[in-house]
Amino acid sequence: MGEKWPGIVKKFPEANFLQSPAYGKMNEILGEKVITEEFGGKSGGSGRALMIVRNAKRGRYLEIPCGPLIDWSDRGVAKEAMGKITEVARDEKCVFVRIRPQLLANRENLQILADLGLKKSPMHLAAEHTVMIDLNLSEEELLAGMRRQTRYEVRRAGKMGITVQKENSEEIFRKFHQVQLETARRQGFVPPNLKTLLAEREAFGENIQIYTARTVEGEPIAYGMIIKDGHEGDYYEAASTPLNRKMPGAYALLWQAIRDLKAEGYERFNLWGIAPAGQPEHRYAGVTTFKTGFGGSVVEYVPAHDLVISRVGYLKDLVVEKARKKRRHL
């Protein structure tokens, strides 16, 4: 799949790292079964899906994050794709298939999914609500597009001598994990484990970096994991020390990431997850004001959808997932 990926990205510029060969490799490192399928005849000209078989206690299922990559307006292609995906799910003895396509949330797209027999999932898959920053703008335009307070904090960070470095050594990933555990305890979220972080580092290589904002004295303030693939950079994970409450380390970090991605030729920066409008208890509520302050466009994708393979098994899964969603404020 790796040698064909640049062509897929060219045809489907909305693609991000969750359908990339590196993401497949990362899951294989973690012991997951990864399957790729092409659509549109022998040439595979109409699209592709990277699928992961998930062996959850509540039931085995097939996951397709930010995919499949197809022309959803072509009903024939969409039907073919879902037919092949269903075959894979049955062969793998999955209870259901969970997908979250790169489709904007509107009535037409939701109807396309409904017509294919898909139903809204009780859980999310990838960031359905996000902020997308256009990196084709000049630095002056990017600064002008920020909220006034955000622009102030970016400039204050410079005056305070806050510096930002990026690296992807194993040591920095281990340090990031330690700080993220502490951040998770303070903020009440479930962080990835160290095994997952190290697998991401191995799979993505130089395209994954840990950014660290530090004081003049070298004390860490904030950390951010940036993953790059296709036309996009993603602010995928973050962590902070108590210093971040009184110093604009996270602002300096994101601004440096924006400048770096722009210089490297990426077209957009996905800040990854914000809370849906009107949900103050959502787990992303605390970071929404921070992320939206950088300007850009708020993007809402269709929610995750499920294709039921085994009705009995799926009903059991629903009970577990609805309870988990309520407990985690998702």
C-alpha positions as CSV (number, residue, x, y, z in Angstrom):
1,M,0.0,0.0,0.0
2,G,2.9,2.4,0.8
3,E,4.0,3.0,-2.8
4,K,0.4,3.8,-3.9
5,W,-0.3,6.2,-1.0
6,P,0.8,9.4,-2.7
7,G,-1.6,8.7,-5.6
8,I,-4.4,8.1,-3.2
9,V,-3.7,11.4,-1.4
10,K,-3.7,13.2,-4.7
11,K,-7.1,11.8,-5.6
12,F,-8.5,12.2,-2.1
13,P,-6.8,15.3,-0.6
14,E,-9.1,15.1,2.4
15,A,-7.2,11.9,3.5
16,N,-5.2,12.1,6.7
17,F,-2.8,9.8,8.6
18,L,-5.6,7.5,9.9
19,Q,-5.8,5.9,6.4
20,S,-2.1,5.9,5.8
21,P,0.4,3.0,5.5
22,A,2.1,4.3,8.7
23,Y,-1.1,4.0,10.7
24,G,-1.5,0.5,9.4
25,K,2.1,-0.3,10.5
26,M,1.5,1.2,13.9
27,N,-1.5,-1.1,14.5
28,E,0.4,-4.1,13.3
29,I,3.2,-3.3,15.7
30,L,0.5,-3.4,18.4
31,G,-0.6,-6.8,17.3
32,E,-3.8,-5.8,15.4
33,K,-4.8,-7.3,12.1
34,V,-4.8,-4.7,9.3
35,I,-6.6,-5.2,6.0
36,T,-6.5,-3.0,2.9
37,E,-9.1,-3.2,0.2
38,E,-9.3,-1.4,-3.2
39,F,-12.5,-0.5,-5.0
40,G,-13.2,0.1,-8.6
41,G,-12.1,-3.0,-10.5
42,K,-8.6,-4.4,-10.9
43,S,-7.0,-1.0,-11.0
44,G,-8.5,0.1,-7.7
45,G,-9.1,3.4,-9.3
46,S,-12.2,4.3,-7.3
47,G,-10.9,4.2,-3.8
48,R,-9.4,2.3,-0.9
49,A,-10.0,1.5,2.7
50,L,-7.6,0.7,5.5
51,M,-9.4,-1.5,8.1
52,I,-8.4,-2.7,11.5
53,V,-9.9,-5.7,13.2
54,R,-10.5,-4.8,16.8
55,N,-10.8,-7.6,19.4
56,A,-12.8,-5.9,22.1
57,K,-14.2,-7.8,25.1
58,R,-17.7,-6.6,24.1
59,G,-17.3,-8.0,20.6
60,R,-15.0,-8.2,17.6
61,Y,-15.5,-5.4,15.1
62,L,-14.0,-3.8,12.0
63,E,-12.8,-0.2,12.3
64,I,-12.3,2.2,9.4
65,P,-11.2,5.6,10.7
66,C,-11.5,8.6,8.4
67,G,-12.4,6.3,5.5
68,P,-13.1,4.5,3.3
69,L,-11.6,6.9,0.7
70,I,-14.1,6.8,-2.1
71,D,-16.3,9.2,-4.2
72,W,-19.4,9.0,-2.0
73,S,-21.5,10.9,-4.6
74,D,-21.0,7.9,-6.9
75,R,-23.7,5.5,-5.4
76,G,-22.4,2.6,-7.4
77,V,-18.9,2.9,-6.0
78,A,-20.2,3.4,-2.5
79,K,-22.4,0.3,-2.8
80,E,-19.5,-1.7,-4.1
81,A,-17.2,-0.5,-1.3
82,M,-19.7,-1.4,1.4
83,G,-20.3,-4.8,-0.1
84,K,-16.6,-5.6,0.0
85,I,-16.3,-4.2,3.5
86,T,-19.2,-6.4,4.6
87,E,-17.5,-9.5,3.1
88,V,-14.3,-8.7,5.0
89,A,-16.2,-8.2,8.3
90,R,-18.0,-11.6,7.8
91,D,-14.8,-13.3,7.0
92,E,-13.2,-11.9,10.1
93,K,-16.3,-12.9,12.2
94,C,-16.9,-9.3,13.2
95,V,-20.1,-8.2,15.0
96,F,-20.2,-4.9,13.2
97,V,-18.2,-2.4,11.1
98,R,-17.6,1.1,12.4
99,I,-16.7,3.9,10.0
100,R,-16.3,7.6,10.1
101,P,-15.9,8.9,6.6
102,Q,-14.3,12.2,5.7
103,L,-17.7,13.7,4.8
104,L,-19.0,17.0,6.1
105,A,-22.1,16.6,8.3
106,N,-25.0,17.7,6.1
107,R,-28.3,16.2,5.2
108,E,-27.2,14.9,1.9
109,N,-24.2,13.0,3.2
110,L,-26.1,11.6,6.2
111,Q,-28.7,10.3,3.7
112,I,-26.1,8.6,1.6
113,L,-24.9,6.6,4.7
114,A,-28.5,5.8,5.7
115,D,-29.3,4.5,2.2
116,L,-26.3,2.1,2.5
117,G,-27.8,0.6,5.6
118,L,-25.5,2.4,8.1
119,K,-26.8,3.7,11.4
120,K,-25.3,6.3,13.8
121,S,-22.8,4.8,16.2
122,P,-23.2,5.3,20.0
123,M,-19.5,6.2,20.1
124,H,-17.2,8.6,18.2
125,L,-14.4,7.6,16.0
126,A,-11.6,10.1,15.3
127,A,-12.3,13.8,15.7
128,E,-15.8,14.6,14.4
129,H,-15.6,18.3,15.4
130,T,-12.4,20.1,14.8
131,V,-10.6,23.3,13.8
132,M,-8.8,23.4,10.5
133,I,-6.2,26.1,9.9
134,D,-5.4,27.1,6.3
135,L,-1.7,27.1,6.0
136,N,-1.8,28.7,2.5
137,L,-2.3,32.0,4.3
138,S,0.6,34.3,5.2
139,E,1.9,34.5,8.8
140,E,0.4,38.0,9.0
141,E,-3.0,36.7,7.8
142,L,-2.8,33.8,10.3
143,L,-2.1,36.1,13.2
144,A,-4.8,38.5,12.1
145,G,-7.3,35.6,12.0
146,M,-6.7,34.7,15.6
147,R,-8.8,35.8,18.5
148,R,-7.4,39.0,20.0
149,Q,-6.5,37.2,23.3
150,T,-4.8,34.4,21.5
151,R,-2.7,36.8,19.4
152,Y,-1.8,38.6,22.7
153,E,-0.7,35.3,24.3
154,V,1.4,34.3,21.3
155,R,3.2,37.6,21.4
156,R,3.6,37.5,25.2
157,A,5.3,34.1,24.9
158,G,7.9,35.7,22.7
159,K,8.5,38.5,25.1
160,M,8.9,36.0,28.0
161,G,11.6,34.1,26.1
162,I,9.6,30.9,25.9
163,T,11.3,28.6,23.4
164,V,9.8,25.6,21.5
165,Q,11.8,22.6,20.3
166,K,10.7,19.5,18.5
167,E,12.3,16.0,18.5
168,N,11.2,12.3,18.3
169,S,13.7,10.4,20.4
170,E,12.5,7.6,22.5
171,E,13.4,9.5,25.6
172,I,11.1,12.4,24.7
173,F,8.2,10.0,24.0
174,R,8.7,8.5,27.4
175,K,8.9,11.9,29.1
176,F,5.8,13.0,27.2
177,H,4.0,9.9,28.5
178,Q,4.9,10.7,32.1
179,V,3.6,14.2,31.8
180,Q,0.5,13.2,30.0
181,L,-0.4,10.8,32.8
182,E,-0.2,13.7,35.2
183,T,-2.2,15.9,32.9
184,A,-4.9,13.2,32.6
185,R,-5.2,12.9,36.3
186,R,-5.8,16.7,36.6
187,Q,-8.1,17.0,33.7
188,G,-9.9,13.6,33.8
189,F,-9.2,12.0,30.4
190,V,-7.9,8.6,29.4
191,P,-4.4,9.0,27.8
192,P,-2.8,6.5,25.4
193,N,-0.4,4.0,27.0
194,L,3.3,4.0,26.4
195,K,3.2,1.0,24.1
196,T,0.9,2.9,21.7
197,L,3.1,6.0,21.8
198,L,6.3,4.1,21.0
199,A,4.5,2.2,18.2
200,E,3.4,5.5,16.7
201,R,7.0,6.7,16.9
202,E,8.3,3.6,15.2
203,A,5.7,3.6,12.4
204,F,5.7,7.3,11.5
205,G,9.4,8.0,11.9
206,E,10.3,11.7,11.3
207,N,6.7,12.5,10.5
208,I,5.8,12.4,14.2
209,Q,7.4,15.0,16.5
210,I,7.0,16.0,20.1
211,Y,7.0,19.7,20.5
212,T,8.1,21.1,23.9
213,A,7.6,24.7,25.1
214,R,10.1,25.7,27.8
215,T,10.8,28.7,30.0
216,V,14.0,30.7,29.7
217,E,15.5,28.4,32.4
218,G,14.6,25.3,30.4
219,E,11.6,24.2,32.5
220,P,9.0,22.4,30.4
221,I,5.6,24.1,30.2
222,A,3.6,22.3,27.5
223,Y,4.0,19.3,25.1
224,G,2.3,18.6,21.8
225,M,2.4,15.6,19.5
226,I,2.3,16.5,15.8
227,I,1.7,13.9,13.1
228,K,2.2,14.8,9.4
229,D,0.8,12.9,6.4
230,G,-0.6,13.8,3.0
231,H,-1.6,17.5,2.9
232,E,-2.2,17.7,6.7
233,G,-0.5,18.1,10.0
234,D,-2.4,17.0,13.1
235,Y,-2.2,18.2,16.7
236,Y,-3.0,14.7,17.9
237,E,-2.0,14.6,21.6
238,A,-1.0,17.1,24.2
239,A,0.2,17.4,27.8
240,S,1.2,20.2,30.2
241,T,2.9,20.9,33.5
242,P,1.3,23.2,36.1
243,L,3.5,26.0,34.7
244,N,1.1,26.2,31.7
245,R,-1.6,27.6,34.0
246,K,0.3,30.9,34.3
247,M,2.6,30.9,31.2
248,P,1.5,30.8,27.5
249,G,3.5,27.7,26.7
250,A,0.7,26.0,24.7
251,Y,0.2,29.1,22.7
252,A,3.9,29.3,21.8
253,L,3.9,25.6,20.9
254,L,1.0,25.8,18.5
255,W,2.2,28.9,16.8
256,Q,5.6,27.3,16.2
257,A,3.9,24.1,14.8
258,I,1.9,26.3,12.5
259,R,5.0,28.1,11.2
260,D,6.9,24.8,10.8
261,L,4.1,23.0,8.9
262,K,3.6,26.0,6.7
263,A,7.4,26.1,5.9
264,E,7.3,22.4,5.1
265,G,4.6,22.9,2.5
266,Y,1.6,21.4,4.3
267,E,-1.8,22.9,3.3
268,R,-3.7,22.6,6.6
269,F,-3.3,22.1,10.3
270,N,-6.0,19.9,12.0
271,L,-6.3,20.8,15.7
272,W,-8.1,17.5,16.0
273,G,-10.8,17.7,18.7
274,I,-13.3,20.3,20.0
275,A,-16.6,20.0,21.8
276,P,-19.8,20.1,19.7
277,A,-21.8,23.3,20.1
278,G,-23.9,23.4,23.2
279,Q,-22.2,20.5,25.1
280,P,-20.3,22.1,28.1
281,E,-19.8,18.7,29.7
282,H,-18.1,17.2,26.7
283,R,-14.5,15.9,27.3
284,Y,-13.1,18.5,24.8
285,A,-15.0,21.5,26.3
286,G,-11.9,22.7,28.2
287,V,-9.7,22.9,25.1
288,T,-12.3,24.3,22.7
289,T,-11.9,27.9,23.5
290,F,-8.1,27.5,23.3
291,K,-8.2,25.9,19.9
292,T,-10.8,28.1,18.3
293,G,-8.8,31.1,19.3
294,F,-6.3,30.3,16.6
295,G,-8.8,31.2,13.9
296,G,-9.3,28.7,11.1
297,S,-12.6,27.0,10.3
298,V,-14.7,24.9,12.6
299,V,-15.4,21.7,10.7
300,E,-18.0,19.1,11.5
301,Y,-17.8,15.7,9.9
302,V,-20.5,13.1,9.9
303,P,-20.5,11.1,13.1
304,A,-19.3,7.5,13.2
305,H,-21.7,5.0,11.7
306,D,-22.1,1.3,12.2
307,L,-23.0,-1.5,9.8
308,V,-24.5,-4.3,11.8
309,I,-23.3,-7.8,10.9
310,S,-24.6,-9.7,14.0
311,R,-27.8,-8.1,15.5
312,V,-27.6,-10.1,18.8
313,G,-23.9,-9.3,19.3
314,Y,-24.4,-5.6,18.4
315,L,-27.2,-5.1,20.9
316,K,-24.9,-6.4,23.6
317,D,-22.3,-3.9,22.5
318,L,-24.7,-1.0,22.6
319,V,-25.4,-1.6,26.3
320,V,-21.7,-1.4,27.1
321,E,-20.9,1.6,24.9
322,K,-23.8,3.7,26.0
323,A,-22.7,3.3,29.6
324,R,-19.1,4.1,28.7
325,K,-20.1,7.2,26.8
326,K,-22.1,8.6,29.7
327,R,-19.3,7.8,32.2
328,R,-16.6,9.5,30.1
329,H,-18.7,12.5,29.1
330,L,-18.3,11.8,25.4
